[in-house]
Amino acid sequence: MHFHIIDTASHPFFDLAWELYENSFPTIEKRTKEEQEITMQKTSYSFIACHQDNIFLGILGFWNIDDYIFIEHFAIDETLRGQ
């Protein structure tokens, strides 16, 4: 499995990751695209795309603050859920 830290909207995995993010969470639980672009620049935040064998698997968004890791968003591609 491969993990890619997405730190800009121009990252090759951003569009896939953003589509999954948009489709996986209710509006009240997610940022706008513009807000996400700002958040990805924060050193304590990571937005990660996961893939294996050229198949996009999912995303993970988390905060690393002091001794804590707060997982804010975690989603698996709908076609792969339950496997």
C-alpha positions in Angstrom: 0.0 0.0 0.0 1.2 3.5 -0.8 0.4 6.8 0.9 0.7 10.2 -0.6 0.6 13.4 1.4 -1.6 15.9 -0.5 -0.5 19.4 0.3 -1.9 21.3 -2.7 -4.9 21.1 -5.1 -2.4 20.5 -7.9 -1.2 17.2 -6.4 -2.0 14.3 -8.8 -4.2 12.5 -6.3 -6.1 15.6 -5.1 -9.1 15.3 -7.5 -9.7 11.6 -6.6 -9.3 12.4 -2.9 -11.5 15.4 -3.1 -14.3 13.6 -4.9 -14.3 10.8 -2.3 -14.2 13.4 0.5 -17.2 15.3 -1.0 -19.2 12.1 -1.5 -18.5 10.6 1.9 -19.4 13.2 4.5 -22.4 15.5 5.1 -21.9 19.2 4.4 -21.7 20.2 8.1 -18.7 17.8 8.5 -16.5 19.0 5.7 -14.7 22.1 4.4 -15.1 23.9 1.2 -12.4 23.3 -1.4 -10.9 26.7 -0.6 -10.9 25.9 3.1 -9.3 22.6 2.4 -6.5 24.2 0.4 -5.7 26.5 3.3 -5.9 23.7 5.9 -3.5 21.5 3.8 -0.8 24.1 4.3 -0.9 23.8 8.1 2.1 21.8 9.5 -0.1 20.0 12.0 -2.6 18.7 9.4 -2.1 15.8 6.9 -4.4 14.9 4.0 -3.4 11.5 2.6 -4.4 9.4 -0.4 -3.9 5.7 -0.3 -3.6 3.4 -3.3 -2.4 -0.1 -4.1 -1.6 -1.7 -7.4 -2.8 1.5 -9.2 -6.2 1.3 -7.5 -7.2 4.3 -5.4 -8.4 3.1 -2.0 -9.2 6.0 0.2 -8.3 9.1 2.2 -7.2 10.0 5.7 -7.3 13.5 7.1 -5.7 14.0 10.5 -4.2 16.5 12.9 -1.0 15.8 14.8 -0.9 18.1 17.8 1.6 17.6 20.6 1.2 14.0 21.8 -2.2 13.6 20.1 -3.4 12.5 16.7 -7.0 13.4 15.8 -8.4 11.6 12.8 -10.8 14.0 11.3 -11.8 12.2 8.1 -11.3 8.6 7.0 -13.1 7.2 3.9 -12.7 4.1 1.7 -13.7 4.2 -2.0 -17.4 3.1 -2.1 -16.7 0.1 -4.4 -14.1 -1.3 -2.0 -16.0 -1.0 1.3 -16.5 -4.3 3.1 -13.5 -6.0 1.6 
